[in-house]
Amino acid sequence: MSRSHETRSPSARPLELRLEPVDNQRLARLCGALDANLRQIESALDVSIARRGERFTLRGDPAQAARAARALEHFYGKAAAELTLDDVQLGLTELEQGRSSTAKGDAGPQLLTRRPDLHGRTPRQIQYLENILAHDITFGIGPAGTGKTYLAVACAVDALERDNVKRIVLVRPAVEAGERLGFLPGDLAQKVDPYLRPLYDALFDLMGFDKTGKLLERSTIELAPLAYMRGRTLNHAFIILDEAQNTTPEQMKMFLTRIGFGAKAVVTGDVTQTDLARGQKSGLVEARRILAEVRGIAFTEFGAADVVRHPLVARIIDAYEKHTQDEHGPQSA
């Protein structure tokens, strides 16, 4: 693989890249159907990529073009097998962190799920997994797409598979975008179900549809609205409170005091996406302030660099954070 000399002036010429040894099948896998993989790299790194055979022309900021060239070389090396858009998105995240999915010993804990490739993609994700395994209560706070909920469910599945817990309890507050349960059609189970759908999706991906269904029928996995936690004590369970920014301080205290013997709890949320009534304090914000120094409780704070969804998501988060700072100056939640 060879590149032309890069210049750093504003009028820098396009960066030329030739991928070697030439292999048409690998080139086809690298580019993807209708060049979808190339478009993904373009979108993530804000460059344009033109191809003729094994030769690529990259235009854009010189530093970004150089990163795109490294990405093309990286994915060409992995194109002995099919490359999906997911592979490219996750690989770009790892390259951003200066890591490779082929590196050994830096991916954090290995979890027992039906996804053998599941591991921490960023240093904070690895820290999050380690915190969950090492602490009885862990908070994961940050924007959408950082893996807060998915990795927590993966740890719950792992704990169940290793017989470290007897059941999984997945909880969400039924407060979303100002809507109330009474305005939704159906009985209580049907009213609550839409709020728990992201948790179902993670379970189906990590355990399979049939196995998840059987465990739900046996109540080995329980999904419930937060209000159902009052008065309960949960022993030998892995409990996840999702969308915790929509709890009140009283609800958060109630939830945290449900933890019993042999139990482990993970609380996830995004303090910038609160759907509580105007003026209502968020239980997640208060818990972060009150419990920061409590021994046995861990906090992992995610940022835009930890987003592993579409590359535009990280740029959207950065743009909103910049807008907030420009309007109000740096603020702590």
VEXLOFI-521425 format. One record per atom (N, C-alpha, C): x, y, z; residue in three letters. Coordinates in steps of 0.2 Angstrom, whole numbers, plus 5000, padded with zeros to 4 digits. Example, Ala and Ser with C-alpha at 12.3 -4.5 7.8 and 13.67 -1.06 7.14 Angstrom:
2
506649725039ALA
506249785039ALA
506649845039ALA
506449895035SER
506849955036SER
506450005039SER
***
This chain:
333
500449945000MET
500050005000MET
500450065000MET
500350114996SER
500750174995SER
500350234995SER
500650294997ARG
500250354997ARG
500750404994ARG
500450454991SER
500850514989SER
501050554995SER
501550604994HIS
501750644999HIS
501150695001HIS
501050705007GLU
500550745009GLU
500750815011GLU
500450865009THR
500650935011THR
500050965015THR
500251015019ARG
499851045024ARG
499651115023ARG
499751135017SER
499551205015SER
498751205014SER
498451265014PRO
497751265013PRO
497551245006PRO
498051245001SER
497951224994SER
498251154993SER
498251114998ALA
498551044997ALA
498151014992ALA
498550974988ARG
498350934982ARG
497950874985ARG
497550844982PRO
497150774984PRO
497750724986PRO
497550684991LEU
497950634993LEU
497850574989LEU
498350544986GLU
498250484981GLU
498450424985GLU
498050374985LEU
498250304988LEU
498150244984LEU
498650204984ARG
498550144980ARG
498550084985ARG
498050034985LEU
498049984989LEU
498349924986LEU
498849894989GLU
499149834987GLU
499249774992GLU
499249714990PRO
499249684983PRO
498549694981PRO
498549704974VAL
497849714971VAL
497449654971VAL
496849654974ASP
496349594974ASP
495649624973ASP
495349614967ASN
494749634966ASN
494149624970ASN
494249554973GLN
493649534978GLN
493749584984GLN
494349594987ARG
494449634993ARG
494249704991ARG
494449724986LEU
494249794984LEU
493449804984LEU
493149754981ALA
492349754981ALA
492049754988ALA
492349714992ARG
492149704999ARG
492249775003ARG
492849805002LEU
493049865005LEU
492549925003LEU
492349924997CYS
491949974994CYS
491149964997CYS
490949904997GLY
490349884999GLY
489849894993GLY
489249874994ALA
488749884988ALA
488549954987ALA
488649974980LEU
488550044978LEU
489050084982LEU
489650064984ASP
490150104987ASP
489850124994ASP
489450094997ALA
489150115004ALA
489650125009ALA
490150075009ASN
490650085014ASN
491150145013ASN
491250165007LEU
491650225006LEU
491250285008LEU
490550285006ARG
490150345008ARG
490150345016ARG
490150295020GLN
490150295027GLN
490850325029GLN
491450305026ILE
492050335028ILE
492050415027ILE
491750425021GLU
491750505019GLU
491350535024GLU
490750515026SER
490350545031SER
490650555038SER
491050505040ALA
491350505046ALA
491850555047ALA
492250555041LEU
492950595042LEU
492850655038LEU
492250675035ASP
492150735031ASP
492650745025ASP
492750695021VAL
493150695015VAL
492750665009VAL
493050675003SER
492750644998SER
493250594995SER
492950534993ILE
493350484990ILE
493150464983ILE
493650464979ALA
493550444972ALA
493950384970ALA
493750334967ARG
494150274966ARG
494150254958ARG
494750234956ARG
494750194950ARG
495250134951ARG
494950074951GLY
495250014952GLY
495550014959GLY
496150004960GLU
496450004966GLU
496750074969GLU
496650124964ARG
496850194966ARG
496350234969ARG
496450264974PHE
495950314978PHE
496250384978PHE
495750424977THR
495950494977THR
495550524983THR
495850554988LEU
495550584994LEU
495550654994LEU
495050694995ARG
495050764995ARG
494750795002ARG
494950845004GLY
494750875010GLY
495350895015GLY
495150915021ASP
495750935025ASP
496250885025ASP
496850905025PRO
497450855024PRO
497450805030PRO
497350835036ALA
497350785042ALA
496850735041ALA
496250755039GLN
495650715038GLN
495750665033GLN
496050685027ALA
496250645021ALA
496750585023ALA
497250605028ALA
497750555030ALA
497350505034ALA
496850525038ARG
496550475043ARG
496050435038ARG
495750465033ALA
495350425029ALA
495850365025ALA
496450385023ALA
496850345020ALA
497050285025ALA
497150305031ARG
497350245036ARG
496750205037ARG
496150235037ALA
495550195037ALA
495450145031ALA
495550165025LEU
495550125019LEU
496050065020LEU
496650085022GLU
497150035022GLU
496949985028GLU
496650005033HIS
496449965039HIS
495949915036HIS
495349945033PHE
494849905031PHE
495049855025PHE
495449875021TYR
495749835015TYR
496049775018TYR
496449785024GLY
496749725027GLY
496249675030GLY
495649705032LYS
495149655035LYS
494649635030LYS
494749645023ALA
494249635018ALA
494249565015ALA
494649515019ALA
494649445017ALA
493949415018ALA
493549445022ALA
492849425023ALA
492449485022ALA
491749475022GLU
491349535020GLU
491349585026GLU
491349645023LEU
491349705028LEU
490649735027LEU
490249735033THR
489649775033THR
489649845035THR
489149885035LEU
489149955037LEU
489249955045LEU
489049905048ASP
489149905056ASP
489949895057ASP
490249845053ASP
490949835054ASP
491349905053ASP
491149935048VAL
491450005046VAL
491350055052VAL
490750055054GLN
490550105059GLN
490950095065GLN
490950025068LEU
491350015074LEU
492050015073LEU
492349995067GLY
493050005066GLY
493250075066GLY
492850125063LEU
493050195063LEU
493050215070LEU
492650195074THR
492650215081THR
493250195085THR
493450135083GLU
494150105086GLU
494750145084GLU
494750155077LEU
495250195074LEU
495350265077LEU
494750295079GLU
494750355082GLU
495150355089GLU
495050295092GLN
495350295099GLN
496050265099GLN
496250255092GLY
496950235092GLY
497050155093GLY
496450125093ARG
496450045094ARG
496250015088ARG
496349945088SER
496149905083SER
495749845086SER
495249825083SER
494849765086SER
495249705086SER
495849705082THR
496249645082THR
496749645088THR
496749695091ALA
497249705097ALA
497049655103ALA
497549625106LYS
497349585111LYS
497449615118LYS
497049595123GLY
497149625129GLY
496949695131GLY
496649725126ASP
496449795127ASP
495649805126ASP
495349755125ALA
494549755124ALA
494149755130ALA
494449745136GLY
494149735142GLY
493849665143GLY
493349665148PRO
493049595149PRO
492749565143PRO
492749495143GLN
492449465138GLN
491749435141GLN
491249445138LEU
490549425141LEU
490249365137LEU
489949325141LEU
489549265138LEU
488849295135LEU
488849305129THR
488249315125THR
488349285119THR
487749285115ARG
487749255108ARG
488149305103ARG
488449355105ARG
488849405101ARG
489649395103ARG
489949345101PRO
490649335103PRO
491149395101PRO
490949445097ASP
491349505095ASP
491149555100ASP
490749545105LEU
490549605109LEU
491149625114LEU
491349685114HIS
491849705118HIS
491849785118HIS
492149815123GLY
492249885123GLY
492549915117GLY
492249965114ARG
492549995108ARG
492950055110ARG
492850085115THR
493250145117THR
493450135125THR
493950175127PRO
494250175133PRO
493650175139PRO
493250225138ARG
492650235142ARG
492250175143ARG
492050145137GLN
491650085137GLN
491950025141GLN
492650015140ILE
493049965143ILE
492949985151ILE
493050045153GLN
493050065160GLN
492350055163GLN
491850065159TYR
491150055161TYR
491049975162TYR
491249935158LEU
491149865159LEU
491549845165LEU
492149865166GLU
492549845172GLU
492249875178GLU
491949935178ASN
491549965184ASN
490949915186ASN
490549895180ILE
489949855182ILE
490149785185ILE
490749755183LEU
490949695186LEU
491249705193LEU
491549765194ALA
491849775201ALA
491449805206ALA
490849835204HIS
490449875209HIS
489749845209HIS
489449855215ASP
488749835216ASP
488249885212ASP
488449945212ILE
488049995209ILE
488450035204ILE
488250045198THR
488650075193THR
488150125189THR
488450185188PHE
488050235184PHE
488350245177PHE
488050245172GLY
488250255165GLY
487850325163GLY
488250375162ILE
487950435160ILE
488250465154ILE
487850485149GLY
488050515143GLY
487550515137GLY
487750535131PRO
487250545126PRO
487150475123PRO
486650485118ALA
486350425114ALA
486950395110ALA
486950325109GLY
487350295105GLY
488050275108GLY
488150285115THR
488750265118THR
488750195121THR
488250165120GLY
488250095123GLY
488050085130GLY
487750135133LYS
487650135140LYS
487150075142LYS
486550075138THR
486050025140THR
486249955137THR
486549955131TYR
486649895128TYR
487249855132TYR
487749885134LEU
488249855137LEU
488049835144LEU
487549875147ALA
487349855154ALA
486949785153ALA
486449785148VAL
486149725147VAL
486549665145VAL
487149675141ALA
487549625140ALA
487949595147ALA
488049645151CYS
488349615158CYS
487849585162CYS
487149595161ALA
486649565165ALA
486549495162ALA
486649485155VAL
486549425152VAL
487149375154VAL
487749405154ASP
488349375156ASP
488249345163ASP
488049385168ALA
487949365175ALA
487449315175ALA
486949315171LEU
486449255172LEU
486749195169LEU
487149195163GLU
487449145160GLU
487949105165GLU
488249145169ARG
488749125174ARG
488449105180ARG
487849105181ASP
487449095187ASP
487649135193ASP
487849195191ASN
488049245197ASN
487449275200ASN
486849275196VAL
486249305198VAL
485749255196VAL
485149265199LYS
484549215197LYS
484049245192LYS
484049315192ARG
483649345187ARG
483849415185ARG
483549435180ILE
483749505177ILE
483049545178ILE
483149605180VAL
482549655181VAL
482749715177VAL
482349735172LEU
482449785168LEU
481949845169LEU
482149905171VAL
481649955174VAL
481750015170VAL
481150045168ARG
481150115165ARG
480650155168ARG
480750225169PRO
480150265171PRO
479750275165PRO
479050275166ALA
478550285161ALA
478450355160ALA
478950395159VAL
478850465157VAL
479250485151VAL
478950495146GLU
479250515140GLU
478950565136GLU
479350615134ALA
479150675130ALA
478450705132ALA
478350705139GLY
477750735141GLY
477050695141GLY
477150635138GLU
476550595137GLU
476450555144GLU
475850535145ARG
475650495151ARG
475350435149ARG
475450385153LEU
475150315152LEU
474450315150LEU
474050355154GLY
473250355153GLY
473050375146GLY
473450405142PHE
473250425135PHE
473450375130PHE
473850315132LEU
473950265128LEU
473450215127LEU
473350185122PRO
472850125121PRO
473050065124PRO
472550025126GLY
472749955129GLY
472749945136GLY
472849885139ASP
472849875146ASP
473549905148ASP
473749895155LEU
474349915158LEU
474949885154LEU
474949825153ALA
475549795150ALA
475649825143ALA
475149835139GLN
475149865132GLN
475449935133GLN
475149975138LYS
475350045139LYS
476150045140LYS
476350005144VAL
477050005147VAL
477549975141VAL
477349935137ASP
477749895133ASP
478149945128ASP
477949995125PRO
478350035121PRO
478950065124PRO
478850085131TYR
479350115134TYR
479950065136TYR
479849995135LEU
480349945137LEU
480649915130LEU
480349935125ARG
480549905118ARG
481349915117ARG
481649965119PRO
482449965118PRO
482749905122PRO
482449895128LEU
482749835132LEU
482649765129LEU
481949765126TYR
481849695122TYR
482349685117TYR
482449745113ASP
482849735107ASP
483549715109ASP
483849745114ALA
484549725117ALA
484549645119ALA
483949625122LEU
483949555124LEU
483949505118LEU
483549525114PHE
483449485108PHE
484149475104PHE
484449535104ASP
485149535100ASP
485649485104ASP
485649495111LEU
486149465115LEU
485949385117LEU
485349365117MET
485149305119MET
484749265114MET
484449295109GLY
484049265104GLY
483349275106GLY
482849275101PHE
482149285102PHE
481849225106PHE
482049165104ASP
481649105108ASP
481949105115ASP
482549105116LYS
482749105123LYS
482549165128LYS
482549225125THR
482249275129THR
481549265130THR
481149245125GLY
480449235126GLY
480349185132GLY
480749125132LYS
480649075138LYS
480749105144LYS
481349145145LEU
481549175151LEU
481049225154LEU
480749265149LEU
480149305151LEU
479549275153LEU
479449215150GLU
478849175152GLU
478949155160GLU
479549135161ARG
479749105168ARG
479849155173ARG
479849225171SER
480049275175SER
480749275177SER
481149245174THR
481849245175THR
482149315173THR
481749345167ILE
481849405165ILE
481249445166ILE
481249505170GLU
480649545171GLU
480749615169GLU
480249635165LEU
480349705163LEU
479749745166LEU
479849805169ALA
479349835173ALA
479449905174ALA
478949945174PRO
478950015175PRO
479250035182PRO
479550085183LEU
479850105189LEU
479450105195LEU
478750125194ALA
478250125200ALA
478150055203ALA
478350005199TYR
478249935202TYR
478749915207TYR
479249955207MET
479849935212MET
479749955219MET
479250005220ARG
479150025227ARG
478949965232ARG
479249955237GLY
479049905242GLY
479449845241GLY
479849835236ARG
480149775234ARG
480849775237ARG
481149715238THR
481849705239THR
482049645234THR
482549665230LEU
482749625225LEU
483449595227LEU
483449525228ASN
484049485230ASN
484249445224ASN
484949435224HIS
485249395218HIS
484949415211HIS
484849475210ALA
484649495204ALA
485149545201ALA
485049555194PHE
485449605190PHE
484949655188PHE
484949715191ILE
484449765190ILE
484649825185ILE
484349845180ILE
484549895176ILE
483949945176ILE
484150015178LEU
483650065177LEU
483950105171LEU
483450105166ASP
483650145160ASP
483250205160ASP
483550255156GLU
483250325155GLU
483150355162GLU
483650345166ALA
483550375173ALA
483550445174ALA
483750485169GLN
483650555169GLN
482850575170GLN
482450535169ASN
481750545169ASN
481450525176ASN
481850505181THR
481650495188THR
481650555192THR
481250565197THR
481250615202THR
481850595207THR
482050645211PRO
482550625216PRO
482250565221PRO
481550575222GLU
481250525227GLU
481250455224GLU
481050455217GLN
481050395214GLN
481750355213GLN
482250395212MET
482950375212MET
483150345219MET
482950375224LYS
483150355231LYS
482750285232LYS
482150285230MET
481750225231MET
482050165227MET
482250175221PHE
482550125217PHE
483150095220PHE
483650145222LEU
484250125224LEU
484250085231LEU
483750095235THR
483650065241THR
483249995240THR
483149975234ARG
482849915233ARG
483349855232ARG
483949875232ILE
484549825231ILE
484549785237ILE
484549715235GLY
484649665241GLY
485249635240GLY
485349575244PHE
485949535244PHE
486049505238PHE
486749505236GLY
486949465230GLY
486649505223GLY
486449565224ALA
486149605218ALA
486649655216ALA
486549665209LYS
487049715206LYS
486549765202LYS
486649825202ALA
486249875199ALA
486649915194ALA
486349935188VAL
486649985184VAL
486150035182VAL
486350095183VAL
485850155181VAL
486150195175VAL
485750195170THR
485950235164THR
485450295162THR
485750345159GLY
485350405157GLY
485750455154GLY
485450505151ASP
485750555148ASP
485450625151ASP
485850655155VAL
485550715158VAL
485350775154VAL
485550775147THR
485350825143THR
484650805139THR
484350755141GLN
483750725137GLN
483250715142GLN
483150765147THR
482650755152THR
481950775150THR
481450725151ASP
480750735149ASP
480250755155ASP
480550765161LEU
480150785166LEU
479850855165LEU
479350865170ALA
479050935169ALA
479550985171ALA
479351045168ARG
479851105168ARG
479951125176ARG
480551125178GLY
480651145185GLY
480751085189GLY
480551025187GLN
480650965191GLN
481350945191GLN
481650925197LYS
482350905197LYS
482450835194LYS
482950815191SER
483150745189SER
483450705194SER
483150645196GLY
483550605201GLY
484150585199GLY
484350575192LEU
485050555190LEU
485550615191LEU
485350675190VAL
485750735192VAL
485950735199VAL
485450725203GLU
485550735210GLU
485950675213GLU
485850615210ALA
486150555212ALA
486950565211ALA
487050595205ARG
487750605203ARG
488150655208ARG
487750705210ARG
488050745215ARG
488050715222ARG
487550685224ILE
487550655231ILE
487950595232ILE
488050555227LEU
488350485228LEU
489050485225LEU
489350535223ALA
489950535219ALA
490550505223ALA
490550515230GLU
491050495234GLU
490850435238GLU
490250405237VAL
490050345241VAL
490450285238VAL
490850255243ARG
491150195241ARG
490750135239ARG
490950105234GLY
490550045231GLY
490150065225GLY
490050135224ILE
489750155218ILE
490150185213ILE
490050165207ALA
490550195201ALA
490150235196ALA
490450285194PHE
490150325189PHE
490650325182PHE
490250315177THR
490650325170THR
490250375166THR
490650425164GLU
490350485160GLU
490650475153GLU
490150465149PHE
490250455141PHE
490250525138PHE
490550525132GLY
490550585128GLY
490450575121GLY
490450625116ALA
490350615109ALA
490850565106ALA
491450555109ALA
491950515107ALA
491850445108ALA
491350425112ASP
491150355113ASP
490550335109ASP
490250375105VAL
489650365101VAL
489850305096VAL
489550255095VAL
489650205091VAL
489050195086VAL
488650245085ARG
488150235080ARG
488350275074ARG
487950295070HIS
488050335063HIS
488550385065HIS
489150395061PRO
489650445062PRO
489350515063PRO
488750535060LEU
488450595061LEU
488250615068LEU
488050555072VAL
487750565079VAL
488250605083VAL
488950585082ALA
489450615086ALA
489550685085ALA
489450705078ARG
489550775076ARG
488950815078ARG
488350785078ILE
487750815081ILE
487850835088ILE
488050785092ILE
488150795099ILE
488650855100ILE
489250855097ASP
489750905097ASP
489350975096ASP
488950975090ALA
488651035088ALA
488251065094ALA
487851025097TYR
487351045102TYR
487751065108TYR
488251035110GLU
488651055116GLU
489051125114GLU
489251135108LYS
489551195107LYS
489051255107LYS
488451235104HIS
487851285104HIS
487751305112HIS
487651255116THR
487551265123THR
488051315126THR
488651295125GLN
489251335128GLN
489251405125GLN
489051415119ASP
489051485116ASP
488551525119ASP
487951495121GLU
487351525123GLU
487451545131GLU
487651495134HIS
487651495142HIS
488351495145HIS
488851475141GLY
489551465144GLY
489551395147GLY
490151365148PRO
490151295151PRO
489751295158PRO
489351235158GLN
488951225164GLN
489051155166GLN
488951145172SER
488951075175SER
488251065177SER
488050995175ALA
487350985176ALA
487250975184ALA
***
